[in-house]
């Protein structure tokens, strides 16, 4: 049974338990809900880059910062569809399109996005969009066009949020998530680790996500990519074990969600990424860039997946199934149900 009433204290207890116990609990829960050795490959493309009026402290696309990212319009349809076809050929089952907007505005550019959604959906790929704030009618248009998922991250805990952004409130983000959910689009929502936040803020983000009446179907966990010109360019590096703990805690609190290993993989060793997969991450973003920041080459990802004896999820329709296989015994009945095990606390 899924829980939606985790307290911060409970979640911190899970996060801080001995590392072997944490990994065992997370992997046990993962295998109760997903194939154990399969990674969903997703591709993310920036279809409209730069010039965003938001002041998110981490973002090189913000017009507030001088990062060398130029303002561009929406990419031509044929360019985007060519990228989507290539992504499918290379093994991606989800194609995500991002636009550097504060909010979606009705008009020519949004009409163009609708056509892109229709075109990519016709290729047989799951379509995910991240376009900023979204009204209820706009969410309904995206759904009708074939949008399967909408990404709108909360970034961090409610308590730390104002340290990162002042041009959009936490409630603004929650309102967009409600519009997405009400339209029948699945929710992709996570955050960023390494923005100067305390451990309680990292875990507080997960508690917020897990408190929703329906857990986000997709939970991307990003490690801050420090970009010169942004306010967070000089932040301290994230401890690899702390990041893996974040992945494992996300898996335990949200057993049936895809936990996506997202931005920051260029700074992760193969060993760190492998631990993330053991901790319950079961998706990665492919492609030379994640919007505007570097990402590992496709060959490097394929070599890692092969080295680990894992495989990409090839069937796009299987992303909607959550049958378990290759199960290993759970430590306790509590672990199988996604709750904290008394023997592991």
GIMOHU-V483274 format. One record per backbone hydrogen bond with DSSP energy under -0.5 kcal/mol. CO is the residue of the C=O (numbers start at 0). NH is the residue of the N-H. If there is no record, write none. Layout:
# GIMOHU-V483274
co=[CO | CO]
nh=[NH | NH]
This chain:
# GIMOHU-V483274
co=[6 | 7 | 8 | 9 | 10 | 11 | 12 | 13 | 17 | 18 | 19 | 20 | 21 | 22 | 23 | 24 | 25 | 26 | 27 | 28 | 29 | 29 | 33 | 34 | 36 | 38 | 39 | 39 | 40 | 40 | 41 | 42 | 44 | 44 | 46 | 47 | 48 | 51 | 53 | 55 | 56 | 57 | 58 | 60 | 61 | 64 | 67 | 75 | 76 | 77 | 78 | 79 | 80 | 81 | 82 | 83 | 84 | 85 | 86 | 87 | 92 | 93 | 94 | 95 | 96 | 97 | 97 | 98 | 101 | 104 | 106 | 107 | 108 | 109 | 110 | 111 | 112 | 113 | 114 | 115 | 116 | 117 | 118 | 119 | 119 | 120 | 125 | 125 | 126 | 126 | 127 | 128 | 129 | 132 | 134 | 135 | 136 | 137 | 138 | 139 | 140 | 141 | 141 | 142 | 147 | 148 | 149 | 149 | 153 | 154 | 156 | 159 | 160 | 160 | 163 | 168 | 169 | 170 | 171 | 172 | 173 | 174 | 175 | 176 | 177 | 178 | 179 | 180 | 185 | 186 | 186 | 186 | 187 | 189 | 189 | 190 | 192 | 197 | 197 | 198 | 199 | 200 | 201 | 202 | 203 | 204 | 205 | 206 | 207 | 208 | 216 | 217 | 218 | 219 | 219 | 220 | 221 | 221 | 223 | 224 | 226 | 229 | 231 | 238 | 239 | 240 | 241 | 242 | 243 | 244 | 245 | 246 | 247 | 248 | 249 | 253 | 256 | 257 | 257 | 258 | 258 | 258 | 259 | 259 | 260 | 261 | 262 | 263 | 264 | 268 | 269 | 270 | 271 | 272 | 273 | 274 | 275 | 276 | 281 | 282 | 283 | 285 | 287 | 288 | 289 | 289 | 292 | 296 | 297 | 298 | 299 | 300 | 301 | 302 | 303 | 304 | 305 | 310 | 311 | 313 | 314 | 315 | 316 | 317 | 331 | 332 | 333 | 334 | 340 | 340 | 341]
nh=[10 | 11 | 12 | 13 | 14 | 15 | 16 | 16 | 21 | 22 | 23 | 24 | 25 | 26 | 27 | 28 | 29 | 30 | 31 | 32 | 32 | 33 | 324 | 37 | 310 | 312 | 41 | 283 | 92 | 93 | 285 | 95 | 46 | 97 | 74 | 99 | 71 | 62 | 63 | 58 | 231 | 59 | 61 | 51 | 64 | 66 | 69 | 79 | 80 | 81 | 82 | 83 | 84 | 85 | 86 | 87 | 88 | 89 | 91 | 90 | 125 | 42 | 127 | 44 | 129 | 46 | 47 | 100 | 132 | 109 | 110 | 111 | 112 | 113 | 114 | 115 | 116 | 117 | 118 | 119 | 120 | 121 | 122 | 122 | 124 | 123 | 94 | 127 | 147 | 148 | 96 | 150 | 98 | 103 | 138 | 139 | 140 | 141 | 142 | 143 | 144 | 145 | 146 | 145 | 185 | 128 | 151 | 187 | 155 | 191 | 160 | 162 | 163 | 164 | 56 | 172 | 173 | 174 | 175 | 176 | 177 | 178 | 179 | 180 | 181 | 182 | 184 | 183 | 149 | 188 | 216 | 217 | 151 | 153 | 154 | 221 | 223 | 200 | 201 | 202 | 203 | 204 | 205 | 206 | 207 | 208 | 209 | 210 | 210 | 211 | 257 | 188 | 259 | 190 | 221 | 261 | 192 | 223 | 225 | 226 | 229 | 232 | 234 | 242 | 243 | 244 | 245 | 246 | 247 | 248 | 249 | 250 | 251 | 252 | 253 | 256 | 258 | 218 | 259 | 260 | 281 | 282 | 220 | 261 | 284 | 264 | 222 | 266 | 267 | 272 | 273 | 274 | 275 | 276 | 277 | 278 | 280 | 279 | 39 | 260 | 41 | 43 | 294 | 290 | 291 | 292 | 289 | 300 | 301 | 302 | 303 | 304 | 305 | 306 | 307 | 309 | 308 | 38 | 313 | 315 | 317 | 318 | 319 | 320 | 335 | 336 | 338 | 337 | 343 | 344 | 344]
